[in-house]
Amino acid sequence: HIPHSSTHQRPTTKDPNPTMSIRIAASRYCSSIARAAHPHDNIASKCIPRPGRGAPISIRFRGKSSTSAADATATTGAPKAPSSGAAPAKEAAAEATSESSESIPLGKTVVAMTLAIATISAGAALAENATASLVPTFDPKTQRFDQSTFTGRLSKMLLACDPSLLLYSGEEVKRCKAMVDDYEHHLKDLPEGVSEKEMSRKLWEAQRVSSAALHPDTGDTQPHPFRMSGYAPFNGPICVAMVASQSTSALLFWSWINQSQNALVNYYNRNASSEMTNETFAKSYAASVGSALVVAFGLATFIQRRYSPAQAKNLLRWVAFPSAVVASSLNCYIVRSPEIDTGIPLVNSDGEDVLPNETSKIAAERGVNSTTFSRALLQAPVYFLPPVLMGAVPLLKNALLRNPMMRVPMTTYLVLVCFGIGLPCSVAIFPQMGEIDVNEAEEKYRNLKNEKNGGKPYEVLYYDKGL
């Protein structure tokens, strides 16, 4: 309630701006209370409306000010020259500007995410079209690309990690699998106007669609978020949230989500020839995610204790990179370590088990180690490259200076694209089917005869390293 006095008469006519009148009256009333409480101090009340139309008034008492901005406007009809009492207004305006620059434009961020996924799919489509004239005759026991070279392995993984593969329904996947199983009939009875090369290309594409959805060892359908084609669309936004985290609690939450998703990806893309019980997986999950949170919390705590709040806020954006490298490596190794205890089978060049019901622990350890190393390298382009590009490339840097609100959408786009390209690159470092010299394997694999090669002993055997 605002008392009425000679200086605060009820308007006799309709006030064209009642809200401003109430604010002016409130300002004068607060000033009178302040002066009555502190008659010897020169204190004035300052009523600063919070950002947002219709928001409640935030009343702050400031010293060393003779009148408030509202008093000056009411008495002179124009605001007085800025004095020390105007400093809080400047601080509030600067704070509001800072908050607006760090707010998240959800619409633009979603558009950036969609464009990034479309960019990854477009890259896969370009790779497929560029190599269409070079496709070999289809054979499910061979590969479309030469797996002895990094370029061939990269081309294969670019097509395997294509997010558009998630759009195929279960029925379409079954039709593609049936087409691959009956490939000999399709190559012999070619439709009119279709060459053998064109049919082979269709069969390679059918194999790509089916293998993206079905596990190579069990044939079970993989959940969409844990397929290699779903890694960028589902894990990429989590990585964006980690990069954007500027507090310990936010970093720990998104690290937990990230490593949980990584643990499930590692589980569903393991070499399924080695059994893993639910109890073993639960222990591996707890150890891997726990280690990830310890790393993230330790780094965040060190930065916050070592540096000022402003410096720590900026440095926390870089914590995601080293914590993700260590955590993802531990995650991959711990989740897949049971394979080392049970071993994995060794096969010949035709994919046939050379010793049925027998496994090699040495080959399993090599497969797990190579996958762990490639998973660690994946973090570099995802977490390190986008901040460097936004700070070093003049075009991106100037765009952010002109419009700070674009930081989150730009980060989202760059992280997802780097993720979509970095994943195939890191996986392609090692061949999917690893080689092992028989003299480096267990004793039981030595001196095995290759009946298809005139009974000569095997010299090299192969194993699936998993993804």
C-alpha positions in Angstrom: 0.0 0.0 0.0 1.4 3.4 -1.0 0.1 6.3 1.3 -1.4 9.3 -0.4 0.1 12.7 0.4 0.3 16.1 -1.1 3.0 14.8 -3.4 1.1 11.5 -4.2 -2.4 12.5 -5.2 -4.7 10.0 -6.8 -5.0 10.8 -10.5 -8.2 12.5 -11.4 -7.9 11.5 -15.0 -7.0 8.3 -16.6 -3.3 7.7 -16.5 -1.9 6.9 -19.9 0.9 4.9 -18.3 -0.3 3.5 -14.9 2.6 1.0 -14.7 5.2 3.8 -14.8 3.2 5.8 -12.2 3.2 2.9 -9.8 7.0 2.4 -10.3 7.6 6.2 -9.6 5.4 6.1 -6.5 7.1 2.9 -5.3 10.5 4.5 -5.8 9.6 7.6 -3.8 8.1 5.5 -1.0 11.2 3.4 -0.7 13.3 6.5 -0.6 11.3 8.0 2.2 11.6 4.7 4.2 15.4 4.7 3.7 15.8 8.3 4.7 13.6 7.8 7.8 15.7 4.7 8.9 19.0 6.4 8.2 18.6 10.2 8.6 22.3 10.9 8.7 23.1 8.8 5.6 22.6 9.9 2.0 20.8 6.8 0.9 18.4 6.6 -2.0 16.3 3.7 -3.1 16.7 2.5 -6.6 14.0 0.5 -8.2 15.4 -1.6 -11.1 12.9 -3.6 -13.0 14.0 -7.1 -13.8 14.3 -8.2 -17.4 11.1 -9.1 -18.9 7.8 -7.3 -19.4 5.5 -7.4 -16.4 8.2 -8.8 -14.1 8.1 -7.8 -10.4 10.2 -4.9 -9.3 13.6 -5.6 -7.7 14.3 -3.0 -5.0 18.0 -2.4 -4.1 19.3 0.2 -1.6 22.4 2.0 -2.8 24.5 4.5 -1.0 26.0 7.8 -2.2 23.1 8.8 -4.4 20.9 11.8 -3.9 18.0 10.7 -6.0 16.8 7.7 -8.0 16.4 7.6 -11.7 12.7 7.4 -11.3 12.7 10.6 -9.0 14.8 12.4 -11.6 12.4 11.6 -14.3 9.4 12.5 -12.3 10.7 15.9 -11.1 12.5 17.2 -14.1 10.8 15.2 -16.9 14.1 13.8 -18.1 16.7 11.6 -16.4 19.7 13.2 -14.7 23.2 12.8 -15.8 24.7 9.4 -14.8 26.1 9.4 -11.3 27.5 6.7 -9.1 24.0 5.6 -8.5 23.7 4.6 -12.2 26.4 2.0 -11.8 24.1 -0.7 -10.6 22.0 -0.2 -13.7 25.0 -0.6 -15.9 26.0 -3.7 -14.0 22.5 -5.1 -14.3 22.5 -4.4 -18.0 25.9 -6.0 -18.5 24.7 -9.0 -16.5 21.6 -9.3 -18.6 23.6 -9.1 -21.8 26.0 -11.8 -20.6 23.1 -14.1 -19.6 21.4 -13.6 -23.0 24.7 -14.4 -24.8 24.9 -17.7 -22.9 21.3 -18.7 -23.2 20.5 -21.6 -25.5 18.4 -20.9 -28.7 16.7 -24.2 -28.8 15.2 -23.7 -32.3 18.5 -22.8 -33.9 20.3 -25.6 -32.0 17.8 -28.2 -33.3 18.3 -26.9 -36.8 22.1 -27.1 -36.4 21.8 -30.7 -35.2 19.6 -31.6 -38.1 22.0 -30.0 -40.6 25.0 -31.8 -39.0 23.3 -35.2 -39.3 22.3 -34.4 -42.9 26.0 -33.4 -43.6 27.2 -36.8 -42.3 24.7 -38.7 -44.4 25.6 -36.6 -47.5 29.3 -37.5 -47.0 28.4 -41.2 -46.9 26.2 -40.8 -50.1 29.1 -39.1 -51.9 31.5 -41.9 -50.9 29.0 -44.6 -52.1 28.4 -42.8 -55.5 32.1 -42.1 -56.0 33.0 -45.8 -55.7 29.9 -47.1 -57.6 31.8 -47.9 -60.8 34.5 -49.8 -58.8 32.3 -52.3 -57.0 33.5 -55.9 -57.3 31.2 -58.8 -58.0 29.2 -59.4 -54.8 30.4 -62.1 -52.4 29.3 -62.1 -48.8 32.7 -63.6 -47.8 34.6 -60.7 -49.2 34.5 -56.9 -48.8 33.4 -54.2 -51.2 36.5 -52.1 -50.3 40.1 -53.2 -49.9 40.5 -53.7 -46.1 44.3 -53.9 -46.3 44.4 -50.1 -46.8 43.2 -47.2 -44.5 41.3 -45.7 -47.4 39.3 -48.9 -48.0 38.6 -49.3 -44.3 37.5 -45.6 -44.0 35.2 -46.0 -47.0 33.6 -49.0 -45.4 33.1 -47.3 -42.0 31.8 -44.1 -43.6 29.0 -46.1 -45.2 28.4 -48.2 -42.0 28.1 -45.1 -39.8 25.6 -43.4 -42.1 22.7 -42.0 -39.9 20.2 -42.6 -42.8 20.5 -46.3 -42.1 18.3 -45.7 -39.1 15.4 -44.9 -41.3 15.0 -48.5 -42.7 12.2 -50.4 -41.1 12.4 -53.9 -39.7 10.7 -55.3 -42.8 13.1 -53.6 -45.1 16.0 -55.0 -43.2 14.6 -58.5 -43.5 14.1 -58.1 -47.2 17.7 -56.9 -47.6 18.9 -59.9 -45.5 17.0 -62.3 -47.6 18.4 -60.7 -50.8 21.9 -61.2 -49.5 21.3 -64.8 -48.5 19.9 -65.5 -52.0 22.7 -63.5 -53.8 23.6 -66.4 -56.2 20.1 -66.5 -57.7 20.1 -62.7 -58.1 23.5 -62.7 -59.9 22.5 -65.6 -62.2 18.9 -64.5 -63.1 19.5 -60.8 -63.9 16.5 -58.7 -64.7 16.3 -57.3 -68.2 18.4 -54.2 -68.6 20.4 -54.8 -65.3 24.1 -55.6 -65.6 26.0 -57.8 -63.2 27.8 -54.7 -61.8 24.5 -52.9 -61.1 23.1 -56.0 -59.4 26.3 -56.3 -57.3 26.0 -52.7 -56.2 22.4 -53.4 -55.1 23.6 -56.5 -53.2 26.3 -54.5 -51.5 23.8 -51.9 -50.5 21.4 -54.6 -49.2 24.3 -56.0 -47.1 25.1 -52.6 -45.8 21.5 -52.0 -44.6 21.1 -55.5 -43.0 24.5 -55.5 -41.3 23.9 -52.0 -39.8 20.8 -53.3 -38.0 21.8 -57.0 -37.2 24.7 -58.2 -35.1 27.2 -60.1 -37.2 27.6 -63.0 -34.7 24.1 -63.5 -33.4 21.9 -62.0 -36.1 19.9 -60.1 -33.4 18.4 -56.7 -34.2 20.4 -53.9 -32.5 18.6 -51.1 -30.7 18.8 -47.9 -32.7 20.8 -45.8 -30.2 23.5 -48.5 -29.9 24.2 -49.1 -33.6 27.2 -47.6 -35.2 24.9 -45.7 -37.6 23.1 -44.3 -34.5 26.3 -43.2 -32.7 26.5 -39.7 -34.0 22.7 -38.8 -33.8 22.4 -40.2 -30.3 25.8 -39.7 -28.7 26.6 -36.5 -30.5 24.1 -34.3 -28.6 25.4 -35.7 -25.3 28.9 -34.6 -26.3 27.6 -31.1 -27.1 26.1 -30.9 -23.6 29.5 -31.9 -22.1 31.3 -29.3 -24.0 28.8 -26.6 -23.0 28.9 -27.6 -19.3 30.2 -24.8 -17.1 29.5 -26.3 -13.7 30.7 -29.5 -11.9 27.2 -30.8 -11.5 26.3 -30.4 -15.1 29.6 -32.0 -16.2 29.1 -35.0 -13.9 25.6 -35.5 -15.1 26.4 -35.5 -18.8 29.5 -37.6 -18.2 27.3 -40.2 -16.6 24.9 -40.1 -19.5 27.7 -40.2 -22.0 29.6 -43.2 -20.4 26.3 -45.1 -19.9 25.6 -44.8 -23.6 29.2 -45.7 -24.5 29.0 -48.8 -22.2 25.9 -50.0 -24.0 27.4 -49.3 -27.4 30.5 -51.3 -26.4 28.3 -54.1 -25.1 26.1 -54.4 -28.2 29.0 -54.2 -30.6 31.3 -56.6 -28.8 32.4 -60.0 -30.2 29.4 -62.0 -29.1 31.1 -65.3 -29.5 32.3 -64.8 -25.9 29.5 -65.0 -23.3 28.9 -62.1 -20.9 26.5 -62.6 -18.0 24.2 -59.8 -16.7 26.2 -59.8 -13.5 29.5 -59.3 -15.3 28.0 -56.5 -17.4 26.6 -54.8 -14.3 30.1 -54.9 -12.6 31.8 -53.7 -15.8 29.2 -50.9 -16.2 29.6 -49.7 -12.6 33.4 -49.7 -12.8 33.6 -47.9 -16.2 31.0 -45.2 -15.3 32.4 -44.8 -11.8 35.9 -44.3 -13.2 34.5 -41.7 -15.7 32.8 -39.7 -13.0 35.9 -39.8 -10.8 38.0 -38.4 -13.6 35.5 -35.7 -14.5 35.0 -34.7 -10.9 38.7 -34.7 -10.1 39.5 -32.4 -13.0 36.6 -30.1 -12.4 37.4 -29.8 -8.6 41.1 -29.1 -9.3 40.2 -26.3 -11.8 37.7 -24.7 -9.5 40.1 -24.6 -6.5 43.1 -23.6 -8.6 41.6 -20.7 -10.6 39.2 -17.8 -10.2 35.5 -18.4 -10.9 35.8 -16.5 -14.2 38.8 -18.6 -15.3 37.3 -21.8 -14.0 34.1 -21.2 -16.0 36.1 -21.0 -19.2 38.5 -23.9 -18.4 35.6 -26.3 -17.6 34.7 -26.3 -21.3 38.1 -28.1 -21.9 37.6 -30.6 -19.1 35.3 -32.7 -21.3 38.3 -33.6 -23.6 40.8 -35.2 -21.2 38.1 -36.7 -19.0 36.4 -38.2 -22.1 39.7 -39.7 -23.4 40.4 -41.4 -20.1 36.8 -42.4 -19.3 36.0 -43.7 -22.8 39.2 -45.8 -22.9 38.5 -47.3 -19.4 34.8 -47.8 -20.4 35.7 -49.7 -23.5 38.4 -51.8 -21.8 36.4 -52.6 -18.7 33.1 -53.5 -20.5 35.0 -55.8 -23.0 37.6 -57.2 -20.6 35.5 -60.4 -20.0 36.4 -61.3 -23.6 40.0 -61.6 -22.5 39.1 -64.1 -19.9 37.0 -66.3 -22.2 38.8 -65.7 -25.5 37.5 -65.5 -29.0 37.6 -68.0 -31.9 40.2 -67.9 -34.6 39.1 -68.4 -38.2 40.8 -69.0 -41.6 40.6 -66.7 -44.6 37.1 -68.2 -45.5 35.8 -67.3 -42.0 35.6 -70.9 -40.8 36.6 -71.9 -37.3 39.9 -73.7 -37.4 39.3 -75.2 -33.9 35.5 -75.4 -33.1 34.6 -74.7 -29.5 38.1 -73.4 -28.8 39.1 -69.7 -28.2 42.2 -67.6 -28.1 42.8 -65.2 -25.2 45.8 -63.7 -27.0 43.7 -62.6 -29.9 40.9 -61.4 -27.6 43.4 -59.1 -25.8 44.7 -57.7 -29.1 41.1 -57.0 -30.2 40.2 -55.2 -27.0 43.4 -53.2 -26.9 43.1 -52.0 -30.5 39.4 -51.0 -30.0 40.3 -49.2 -26.7 43.0 -47.2 -28.5 40.8 -46.2 -31.4 38.0 -45.2 -29.0 40.5 -42.9 -27.2 41.5 -41.2 -30.5 37.9 -40.6 -31.3 37.7 -38.0 -28.5 40.2 -35.6 -30.1 38.1 -34.4 -33.1 34.9 -34.4 -31.0 36.0 -32.4 -28.0 39.2 -30.6 -29.1 38.6 -29.6 -32.7 35.4 -27.5 -32.4 36.6 -25.0 -29.8 39.9 -24.7 -31.7 38.0 -24.0 -35.0 35.7 -21.4 -33.4 38.7 -19.6 -31.8 41.2 -19.8 -34.7 39.1 -19.6 -37.9 38.5 -15.8 -38.6 35.1 -16.5 -40.3 33.7 -18.4 -37.3 35.4 -16.2 -34.7 33.9 -13.0 -36.2 30.5 -14.6 -36.6 30.5 -15.3 -32.9 31.6 -11.8 -32.0 28.7 -10.4 -34.0 26.2 -12.8 -32.7 27.2 -14.6 -29.4 23.8 -16.4 -29.4 25.2 -18.6 -32.2 27.8 -20.2 -30.0 25.7 -23.2 -29.0 24.2 -23.9 -32.5 27.7 -23.6 -34.0 29.2 -25.8 -31.4 26.4 -28.4 -32.0 27.0 -28.5 -35.7 30.8 -28.8 -35.4 30.7 -31.4 -32.7 28.3 -33.6 -34.6 30.1 -33.3 -37.9 33.5 -34.0 -36.2 31.9 -37.0 -34.5 30.4 -38.3 -37.7 33.8 -38.1 -39.5 36.0 -38.9 -36.5 34.2 -42.2 -35.7 34.9 -43.8 -39.1 38.5 -42.5 -39.0 39.3 -43.9 -35.6 37.6 -47.3 -36.2 39.4 -47.6 -39.6 42.9 -47.4 -38.0 42.7 -51.2 -37.4 41.2 -53.8 -39.8 37.9 -55.2 -38.6 39.3 -58.7 -39.0 42.7 -58.8 -37.2 45.5 -61.1 -38.2 47.6 -63.1 -35.9 50.6 -65.3 -36.7 50.0 -68.9 -35.6 53.4 -68.8 -33.8 52.1 -65.8 -31.7 48.9 -67.6 -30.7 48.4 -70.4 -28.2 50.1 -73.7 -28.7 46.9 -75.5 -29.8 46.7 -73.4 -33.0 50.2 -74.3 -34.2 50.8 -77.0 -36.8 47.1 -77.0 -37.8 46.6 -78.4 -41.3 44.8 -76.4 -44.0 43.0 -79.1 -46.0 42.1 -76.6 -48.8 45.7 -75.8 -49.3 47.1 -79.3 -49.8 47.4 -80.0 -46.1 49.9 -77.3 -45.4 50.0 -75.8 -42.0 48.3 -72.5 -41.3 50.6 -69.5 -41.1 48.1 -66.7 -40.4 44.7 -66.9 -38.7 42.1 -64.2 -38.2 39.8 -62.8 -35.5 37.0 -60.3 -35.3 38.2 -57.4 -33.1 34.7 -56.0 -32.5 33.7 -52.3 -32.8 
